[in-house]
Amino acid sequence: MNRDPRDARIAELERDNAQLKLDNAELLARVAELEAKVAALLEKVNRNSSNSSKSPSSDGPAQAPKRKRSKSGRKRGGQPGHKVFMINAHRTKEAAKQLLGDIAQGVLCTDRYAAYGYWPEKQRQMCWSHLVRDFRAISERAGPSESVGRGLLEQSELLFKYWHRVRDGTWSRSTFSAYMRKVRDRTLDLLIEGQRLDGKTGGTCARLIEQFDSLWTFVRLEGVEPTNNEGERTVRHAVVYRKVSYGTDSEAGSRFVERMLTVHASLSRQGRDVLAFVTQACEARLHHTQPPSLLPRE
């Protein structure tokens, strides 16, 4: 029996379609990362003498005069815009607990590193940018792993597509949740299929099934992001500093660097003058007066 030449063409088109979906998933992840970078650049562009160390002469002619701020009345403690650094010689669960505390409070967005495993799954969000990399690695392995990886990347593509729609207000949270249920179910099916495979693919899929709830916290809780790109951008300055300075050699040096990184990151996020804050802190130390606060202002 002669084979229909259209069968070969159909198979070729299916392969092309699968590759296009894979490329699209990677592009959507890249778009999310670039949007975050644009937001950071816009924040820099909007700085002026009232919210940064820029001189008043650099302000435009229409710059509004600085207004006095009233007390917010908020309780002390962790606030949006308050970032904390800790330098530790070990990347262990004990080190994580020193920074985050033994008792989980709030939602933690991380990669799959085991040190964060003590945090409750329903209060943890697994970073989908890291997951896309894992799925891409699975798709690049020969045999059954390839189809599992491609399927997971297709679901990642849908996830970011739906996330963009609810984030920009096109969709309501209820619509978003309804569509994400299908993504969640299909992702679980693919992970179960991958769990049956030998080697790295089976191990990765098995661990993700154990941590499955933490993949979807951003769907359940409004205000939670599906990636930790914000955290990655925050530590980038510290990573560069460590490479240039070769790290610290003493406890005192570690405490100084982590506190200065905390000051710089927190105040930069809040649009406040870092140099002015440090000057006021030094003056308060010399004159035994009340030091300035890192807590965000109203």
C-alpha positions in Angstrom: 0.0 0.0 0.0 1.3 3.4 -1.0 1.6 5.9 1.9 -0.3 9.1 1.5 2.3 11.9 1.1 0.1 14.2 3.1 0.9 12.1 6.2 4.5 13.2 6.1 3.5 16.8 5.6 1.1 16.6 8.6 3.8 15.2 10.8 6.2 17.9 9.7 3.6 20.6 10.5 3.0 19.1 13.9 6.7 19.2 14.7 6.8 22.8 13.6 3.8 23.7 15.7 5.3 22.1 18.8 8.5 24.0 18.2 6.6 27.3 17.8 4.7 26.6 21.1 8.1 26.0 22.8 9.5 29.2 21.4 6.4 31.1 22.5 6.6 29.9 26.1 10.2 31.1 26.3 9.2 34.5 24.8 6.4 35.0 27.3 8.8 34.3 30.2 11.2 36.8 28.6 8.4 39.4 28.2 7.6 39.1 31.9 11.2 39.7 32.8 11.6 42.6 30.4 8.4 44.3 31.7 9.8 44.1 35.2 13.1 45.8 34.0 11.1 48.5 32.2 9.2 49.2 35.5 12.5 49.5 37.3 13.9 51.9 34.6 10.7 54.1 34.8 11.2 54.3 38.5 14.7 55.6 37.9 13.5 58.1 35.3 10.9 59.5 37.7 13.4 60.3 40.4 13.9 63.9 41.4 15.4 65.9 44.3 12.5 65.2 46.5 12.8 61.4 46.3 16.4 60.8 45.6 19.9 62.2 46.0 19.6 64.3 42.8 20.2 68.0 43.2 17.2 70.5 42.9 18.9 72.0 39.8 18.3 68.8 37.9 14.5 69.1 38.4 12.3 70.3 35.5 10.6 73.7 35.6 7.2 72.1 36.4 8.5 70.1 39.4 6.0 70.3 42.2 7.3 71.6 45.6 7.9 69.0 48.3 5.0 68.4 50.6 5.1 67.7 54.3 4.2 64.1 55.1 1.8 63.2 57.9 2.3 60.2 60.2 0.8 57.1 58.7 -0.3 55.4 62.0 0.8 52.0 60.6 2.2 49.3 62.9 5.9 48.7 63.0 7.2 45.6 61.2 7.7 44.3 57.7 6.2 46.7 55.1 6.1 46.7 51.3 9.4 48.3 50.2 11.4 47.0 53.2 14.2 44.7 52.0 16.5 42.8 54.3 19.9 41.2 53.5 21.8 38.7 55.6 25.3 37.4 54.8 26.0 33.8 55.9 28.8 31.4 55.0 26.3 28.6 54.4 23.2 28.2 52.3 21.3 25.9 54.6 17.9 25.6 56.1 19.4 26.9 59.4 20.7 30.0 57.6 17.2 30.5 56.0 15.6 30.3 59.4 18.0 33.0 60.7 16.7 35.4 58.1 13.1 34.3 57.7 12.3 33.0 61.2 11.3 29.5 62.4 7.6 30.3 62.0 6.3 31.1 58.5 4.7 34.5 58.2 3.4 35.7 54.8 4.1 34.2 51.3 7.6 33.2 50.3 8.5 33.1 46.6 11.6 31.0 45.9 13.3 28.6 43.5 13.2 24.9 44.3 16.2 24.9 46.7 15.8 22.5 49.6 16.7 25.0 52.3 13.2 26.6 51.9 11.4 23.3 52.3 10.3 24.0 55.9 8.1 26.8 54.7 4.4 25.6 54.3 3.5 24.8 50.8 0.4 26.9 50.8 2.4 29.9 51.9 5.2 29.4 49.3 5.2 30.3 45.6 7.5 28.4 43.4 9.1 30.7 40.8 7.8 29.9 37.4 10.8 31.4 35.6 12.9 28.7 37.3 10.3 26.1 36.4 10.4 27.1 32.7 14.1 26.4 32.7 13.5 23.0 34.3 10.9 22.2 31.7 13.1 23.3 28.9 15.9 21.0 30.2 13.4 18.1 30.2 12.2 18.9 26.7 15.8 18.7 25.4 16.3 15.1 26.6 15.8 12.3 24.1 13.0 9.9 24.3 9.7 10.3 26.2 11.2 13.2 28.2 10.9 15.4 25.2 7.2 15.2 24.9 6.7 15.6 28.6 8.9 18.7 28.6 7.2 20.2 25.6 3.8 19.7 27.2 4.9 21.4 30.4 6.3 24.3 28.4 2.9 24.6 26.6 1.2 24.9 30.0 3.7 27.5 31.1 2.9 29.5 28.0 -0.8 29.4 28.8 0.0 30.3 32.4 1.9 33.5 31.5 -0.7 34.4 28.9 -3.5 34.2 31.4 -1.5 35.9 34.1 -0.9 38.9 31.8 -4.6 39.2 31.2 -5.6 39.3 34.9 -2.6 41.5 35.8 -3.6 44.2 33.2 -7.2 44.0 34.2 -8.5 42.3 31.1 -9.8 39.4 33.2 -11.4 39.2 36.6 -9.8 37.0 39.3 -12.7 34.5 39.0 -12.2 34.1 35.2 -8.5 33.7 35.7 -9.0 31.0 38.4 -11.4 29.1 36.1 -8.9 29.0 33.2 -6.0 28.2 35.5 -7.8 25.1 36.8 -7.3 23.5 33.4 -3.6 24.4 33.3 -3.2 23.0 36.8 -4.9 19.7 36.0 -2.9 19.2 32.7 0.3 20.1 34.4 -0.3 17.5 37.1 -1.1 14.8 34.4 2.2 15.6 32.7 4.2 15.5 35.9 2.7 12.1 36.7 3.7 10.9 33.3 7.2 12.3 33.8 7.5 10.7 37.2 7.3 7.3 35.6 10.5 8.0 33.6 14.0 7.1 34.8 16.8 9.6 35.5 16.6 13.3 36.1 13.2 13.7 34.5 11.6 11.3 36.9 13.3 12.9 39.9 12.3 16.4 39.0 8.7 15.5 38.3 8.4 13.5 41.5 9.7 16.5 43.6 7.3 18.9 41.8 4.4 16.6 42.6 5.4 16.7 46.3 5.5 20.6 46.1 2.5 20.9 43.7 0.4 23.3 45.9 3.3 25.8 46.0 3.1 26.1 42.2 -0.3 27.8 42.4 -0.3 30.1 45.4 -0.4 33.1 43.0 -3.7 31.9 41.7 -5.2 31.4 45.1 -3.9 34.6 46.7 -4.2 38.0 45.0 -1.0 40.1 45.1 1.3 37.1 44.8 3.5 37.0 41.7 4.2 33.8 39.8 8.0 34.6 39.7 10.6 35.9 42.1 12.1 38.2 39.4 11.7 41.1 41.9 14.0 39.3 44.4 16.5 38.4 41.7 16.8 42.1 40.7 17.2 43.1 44.3 20.1 40.8 45.0 21.9 41.5 41.7 23.6 44.6 43.1 24.8 42.5 46.1 26.1 39.7 43.9 28.1 42.2 41.8 29.5 43.8 44.9 30.6 40.4 46.3 32.4 39.5 43.1 34.2 42.8 43.0 35.1 43.0 46.7 35.8 39.2 47.2 33.3 39.1 50.0 33.9 39.7 53.8 36.5 38.3 56.2 34.9 38.9 59.6 31.6 38.9 61.4 31.8 42.7 61.8 32.5 43.2 58.1 29.5 40.9 57.2 27.2 42.8 59.6 28.3 46.1 58.1 27.8 45.0 54.5 24.5 43.3 55.0 23.1 46.4 56.8 24.3 48.8 54.1 22.8 46.6 51.4 19.5 46.6 53.4 19.6 50.4 53.6 20.4 50.8 50.0 17.8 48.4 48.7 15.0 49.5 51.0 15.5 53.2 50.5 15.9 52.8 46.7 12.7 50.9 46.6 10.9 53.6 48.5 12.4 56.4 46.4 14.3 57.9 49.4 17.7 59.6 49.6 20.3 56.9 50.7 23.1 59.4 51.4 20.8 61.6 53.5 19.6 58.7 55.5 23.1 57.5 56.3 24.2 61.0 57.2 21.2 61.3 59.6 22.0 57.9 61.1 25.6 58.9 61.8 24.6 62.2 63.3 22.1 60.5 65.5 24.8 58.2 66.8 27.1 61.1 67.5 24.5 63.2 69.3 22.6 60.3 71.0 19.4 61.2 69.3 16.6 59.2 67.6 17.9 57.6 64.4 15.9 57.7 61.1 13.6 54.7 60.3 13.9 52.4 57.4 10.1 51.8 57.5 8.3 53.1 54.4 6.6 56.5 54.8 3.0 57.1 53.9 
